[in-house]
Amino acid sequence: MRIYKTDNHKVQYLENYKRNRFQEQNVNKTADKDKVTISHKALNIKDIQQEMARIPEIREDRVKELKEQVQKGTYRVPARAIASKILNYGLE
């Protein structure tokens, strides 16, 4: 009786292939169990951001009031406030 020598590298390749397939199946099973939980703080931040989006950036009531003051000639800005802003502009 004659026994032929098997190609060991082919057997090793098949074993590696089977092992990798088994590991991939296990990874897919565990991936289904992953879960994400959002904290209450994050939910509050989301709610605040939605509220802020609803608030207009331009305060129309204040703009209307200032326009009326300018048209009547009663709008006055203190000179010291203007000078202070100009001087502090380069320092910021």
Buried (B, 14 or more C-beta within 10 A) or exposed (E): EEEEEEEEEEEEEEEEEEEEEEEEEEEEEEEEEEEEEEEEEEEEEEEEEEEEEEEEEEEEEEEEEEEEEEEEEEEEEEEEEEEEEEEEEEEE
